Amino acid sequence: MNFQQIAPLIGAFVTTGGLIFHVGKQAEKLDVIGMKVEAQEKKGNINYESIFEILGTVNLLKNDTENIKQDIHEIKERFYKIK
């Protein structure tokens, strides 16, 4: 075997090694991107939970104020009936 016969084999091995290296490098980048997306999904879920909690509190306060308005209205009616 001389150099002319070995050179294409060496070139093929080097090229294949380079391709495998770059595929691994890209896979690592995809993994990092995947982690970021997962973190953003968790952040989104936390935001939704906070929004639902705030909405629930607002609804409770709305119901309480409606009840207070009804009570005041009843008190006024009773007060005016006594006069």
Long-range contacts (C-beta under 8 A, 24 or more apart in sequence): none
